[in-house]
């Protein structure tokens, strides 16, 4: 699915790292689009039954990162 075909209710999760704060976890530029502020914001939104959904690519990257972190500890 191209970016233009993406439904309005699918939103990216913003990176919190200083060097990547204008990018999402999936690498999308967030200069002019709404995004979840961070992982907690996205998770609580889902838990509260919000209609906005986490970008599947962002979610995959977040899970990949958490698994890598777990493996290296």
N, C-alpha and C positions, 0 to 999 in steps of 0.2 A: 504494500500500500504506500503510495507516495505521500509526501507531506501535505499536498493539496487535498488528498482524499481522506485525510485523517479527520475523524469526527471531532467536533468542538469540545466534547466532554472528555477527551483523552488529553491529559496534561503531563508535561515533563516534570522531573524533580531537579531543582537547581543544585549545582555543586556548591559546596561551602568553602572549598579551598580558595585562598586569596587569589591565586593565579588563574582560577577557573570559575570565578563567581558569575560570569556572564554566559556560562554554558550549562547544559543539562548533563545528567549522568550519561546519556546516550550520545553526547557530543553535539547536540543541536544548539545553535546560537539562540539565546533568549533575550536579545536586545529589545524586542517589541512585543513579546508575547507573555501571557500570564503563565506562571509555573508554580508548583508547590515550592514553598520556601526552603524546605529541607525534608529529609527522610521522615522525621517525626510528623511533620505537617501532613505528608502524604498518607502515612500509616493511620493516623487518627482520623483523617477524612474518610478512609475506607471503613474503619471500625464504627464510625458514626453513621454509615449508610449514605454518605454524600453521593450525588450523581456523577461527580467528576471521578474519572478513573486514572490510575497511574499509567503512564506510557509503558507498554510492555518491554521496550528496549531499555528504558531506564531501570525498570524493575530487574531485568536480567543482569544488568551491569552491577547493580547494588548487591544482588545475591552472590554473583561471582566474586565481588570484592570481599564480602563477608566470609565466604568459604575459603578464599585465599588467606585471609587474615587468621582464620581458625587453624588452617593447616600449618601456618608458619609459627604458631605459638607452641 
